[in-house]
Amino acid sequence: MTQVNARRVRSLRTMRVRRLLRPRVCLGFELAALAAWITLAVLTAAAGTHGAHGAPHTHAAAGPKAAAPMDLAMWTLMSVAMMLPSAVPELDHVGTNSLRRRRQRAMATFAAAYLAVWIGYGALLLHLAPLWSPLPGKAVLASALALAAVWQLTVHKRRALRDCHRSSPLPLSGWPAVAGATRYGLRHGGACLRSCWALMLVMAVAGGAAGGIGMLGWTVLLTGIITTEKLARRPRRPTHVAAAVLAAAAVTAALTAGLA
């Protein structure tokens, strides 16, 4: 009996080692997310040094029309850095369920459709930014944080997070394969948007309230929340912890705004 157990242990260890040594299907996309983080850190540091802005909000000096392309490019960069890591399991699903000769194409199609949802949301926030840009930044940030904390505890959040884990049938070849990867990317992006729209709203207003390095801190915090609750086997606890953190941050921002 002892020998059987020892063989099982060795077999499990061998499987784990092989799994670690196996080439990662989505390695290219993981490296893309890492590159986006490095670029975001460099740009944020430069923004803190030169007084530039790092998140989607209206630039009074240049005017909203001149600033919009730059802000949308920054939002796209943040979407790659923040949202692509949480989509790694889905990218792996697309890669392992596609023909080898078109694996990378299928994954790129999924990623493009997935990120298009978030870029569209960023464009909407840019359009709406003049509604809150004249208001005190700390007050707007406190309101966005409070809204995100409340959303974390709703049944709609739980349903959206559950939908984020649903897979989709993927045809193997031809235009049906392209359509299947696109449909899966859009559906998954829509589910993640319903789950995380309030968190990314915080990201949109945090740049104006916090500035360069502070904005990078918010990016790290919100990415941690999004990735943890998405990849956790039991996401309810991380979601509730995140709600508490967001509520505390909202109170802190409100008190800071009152003292300013």
C-alpha positions in Angstrom: 0.0 0.0 0.0 2.9 2.3 0.8 4.5 1.6 -2.5 1.2 2.4 -4.3 0.9 5.7 -2.5 4.6 6.5 -3.3 4.0 5.8 -7.0 1.0 8.1 -7.0 2.9 10.9 -5.4 5.7 10.5 -7.9 3.2 10.4 -10.7 1.6 13.6 -9.5 4.9 15.3 -9.2 5.9 14.2 -12.7 2.6 15.6 -14.1 3.2 18.9 -12.3 6.7 19.2 -13.7 5.6 18.3 -17.2 2.8 20.9 -16.9 5.3 23.6 -15.8 7.8 22.7 -18.6 5.1 22.5 -21.3 5.2 25.5 -23.6 2.4 27.9 -22.6 -0.1 28.4 -25.3 -0.9 32.0 -24.3 2.7 33.0 -23.5 2.7 35.7 -26.2 -0.3 37.4 -24.7 1.1 37.2 -21.2 4.2 38.9 -22.5 2.0 41.5 -24.2 0.4 42.3 -20.9 3.7 42.5 -19.2 5.0 44.9 -21.9 1.8 47.0 -21.4 2.6 47.2 -17.7 6.1 48.3 -18.3 5.0 50.9 -20.8 2.3 52.1 -18.5 4.8 52.5 -15.6 7.2 54.4 -17.8 4.5 56.8 -19.1 3.1 57.3 -15.6 6.5 58.1 -14.2 7.0 60.6 -17.1 3.6 62.1 -16.4 4.4 62.6 -12.7 7.7 64.3 -13.7 6.3 66.6 -16.4 2.8 67.1 -15.1 1.1 65.2 -17.8 -2.1 63.2 -17.3 -2.3 59.4 -17.4 -5.9 58.4 -17.4 -9.0 59.2 -19.5 -10.2 62.7 -18.5 -10.6 66.0 -20.2 -7.4 68.0 -20.8 -8.2 71.6 -20.3 -5.1 73.0 -21.9 -5.2 71.0 -25.1 -9.0 70.8 -25.3 -11.1 67.6 -25.2 -10.9 67.1 -29.0 -7.2 67.2 -29.1 -6.8 65.1 -25.9 -9.3 62.3 -26.9 -7.0 60.3 -29.2 -4.2 60.3 -26.6 -6.6 59.4 -23.8 -8.1 56.6 -25.8 -4.6 55.2 -26.6 -3.8 55.3 -22.8 -7.1 53.6 -22.0 -6.3 50.9 -24.6 -2.9 50.4 -23.0 -4.5 50.1 -19.5 -7.1 47.7 -20.9 -4.3 45.4 -22.2 -2.4 45.6 -18.9 -5.4 45.3 -16.6 -7.9 43.0 -18.4 -5.8 40.7 -20.5 -4.3 38.8 -17.5 -7.7 37.9 -16.2 -8.6 36.5 -19.7 -5.6 34.1 -19.8 -7.8 31.0 -19.0 -10.1 31.9 -21.9 -7.1 32.5 -24.2 -5.8 29.1 -23.2 -9.2 27.6 -23.9 -9.2 29.1 -27.4 -5.7 28.0 -28.1 -6.0 24.4 -26.9 -9.3 24.0 -28.8 -8.1 25.3 -32.1 -6.1 23.7 -34.8 -2.4 24.1 -34.4 -1.9 25.9 -37.7 -4.5 28.6 -36.8 -4.1 28.6 -33.0 -2.4 32.0 -32.7 -4.9 33.5 -35.2 -7.9 32.3 -33.2 -6.4 33.6 -29.9 -5.6 37.0 -31.5 -9.2 37.1 -32.8 -10.6 36.4 -29.4 -8.3 39.0 -27.7 -9.2 41.7 -30.3 -12.9 41.2 -29.8 -12.5 41.0 -26.0 -10.4 44.2 -25.9 -12.8 46.0 -28.3 -15.5 45.8 -25.7 -13.3 47.6 -23.2 -12.0 50.1 -25.7 -15.7 50.9 -26.6 -16.4 51.4 -22.9 -13.4 53.7 -22.6 -14.6 55.8 -25.6 -18.0 56.1 -23.8 -16.3 57.3 -20.6 -14.3 59.8 -22.6 -17.5 61.1 -24.1 -19.1 61.5 -20.6 -16.0 62.9 -18.9 -17.1 66.5 -19.3 -20.0 65.7 -16.9 -17.7 65.2 -13.9 -14.4 67.0 -14.9 -15.6 70.4 -13.6 -16.3 68.8 -10.1 -13.8 68.4 -7.4 -11.6 65.4 -8.2 -11.6 63.8 -4.7 -15.4 64.1 -4.5 -15.8 62.4 -7.8 -13.4 59.6 -6.9 -15.2 59.1 -3.5 -18.5 58.7 -5.4 -17.0 56.3 -7.9 -15.5 54.2 -5.2 -18.7 54.1 -3.2 -20.6 53.0 -6.4 -18.1 50.3 -7.0 -18.3 49.0 -3.4 -22.1 48.8 -3.7 -21.9 47.1 -7.1 -19.6 44.4 -5.7 -22.4 43.2 -3.3 -25.2 43.0 -5.8 -26.7 39.9 -7.4 -26.0 41.4 -10.8 -22.3 41.4 -10.0 -22.4 37.7 -9.0 -24.3 36.8 -12.1 -21.9 38.7 -14.4 -18.9 37.1 -12.6 -20.5 33.6 -13.1 -21.0 34.4 -16.8 -17.3 35.2 -17.1 -16.5 31.5 -16.6 -18.8 30.2 -19.3 -17.0 28.8 -22.4 -18.2 28.7 -26.0 -18.2 26.2 -28.8 -15.3 26.9 -31.2 -15.5 25.6 -34.8 -12.1 24.4 -36.1 -11.7 25.9 -39.5 -12.9 28.5 -42.0 -15.0 31.5 -41.4 -17.1 29.7 -38.7 -13.9 29.4 -36.7 -13.3 33.2 -37.0 -16.9 33.9 -36.2 -16.8 31.6 -33.2 -13.6 33.2 -31.7 -15.1 36.7 -32.3 -18.4 35.7 -30.7 -16.6 34.2 -27.7 -14.5 37.3 -27.3 -17.4 39.6 -27.5 -19.5 37.5 -25.1 -16.8 37.2 -22.6 -15.9 40.8 -22.9 -19.6 41.7 -22.3 -19.7 39.6 -19.2 -16.5 41.0 -17.8 -17.8 44.5 -18.6 -21.0 43.9 -16.6 -18.8 42.6 -13.8 -16.1 45.3 -13.7 -17.6 48.4 -15.2 -17.7 50.2 -11.8 -14.1 49.3 -11.1 -13.0 50.7 -14.4 -15.1 53.8 -13.8 -12.9 54.3 -10.7 -9.9 53.9 -13.0 -11.3 56.6 -15.4 -11.7 59.2 -12.7 -8.7 58.3 -10.5 -6.2 59.9 -12.9 -7.6 63.3 -12.5 -7.8 62.9 -8.7 -4.6 61.1 -8.0 -2.2 62.2 -10.7 0.8 60.2 -12.1 2.2 57.8 -9.5 -1.1 57.7 -7.6 -2.9 56.6 -10.8 -0.4 53.7 -11.1 -1.2 52.7 -7.6 -5.0 52.6 -8.4 -4.2 50.6 -11.5 -2.3 48.0 -9.5 -5.1 47.8 -6.8 -7.9 47.5 -9.3 -6.1 44.9 -11.4 -5.5 42.9 -8.3 -9.2 43.0 -7.5 -10.3 42.1 -11.0 -7.8 39.3 -11.5 -8.3 37.7 -8.0 -12.1 37.6 -8.2 -12.0 36.3 -11.8 -9.5 33.5 -11.2 -10.7 32.5 -7.7 -12.5 29.2 -7.4 -14.9 30.8 -4.9 -15.1 34.4 -5.9 -17.6 35.5 -3.3 -15.1 36.1 -0.5 -12.6 38.1 -2.7 -15.6 40.1 -4.0 -16.7 41.0 -0.5 -13.2 41.8 0.6 -12.8 44.1 -2.4 -16.1 45.8 -1.5 -14.8 46.5 2.0 -11.5 47.9 0.6 -13.4 50.1 -1.9 -15.7 51.4 0.8 -12.8 52.3 3.0 -11.1 54.1 0.1 -14.3 55.9 -0.6 -14.5 57.2 3.0 -10.9 58.2 2.9 -11.3 60.1 -0.4 -14.5 61.8 1.0 -12.7 62.9 4.2 -9.7 64.1 2.1 -12.1 66.1 -0.1 -13.8 67.6 3.0 -10.4 68.7 4.4 -9.2 70.2 1.1 
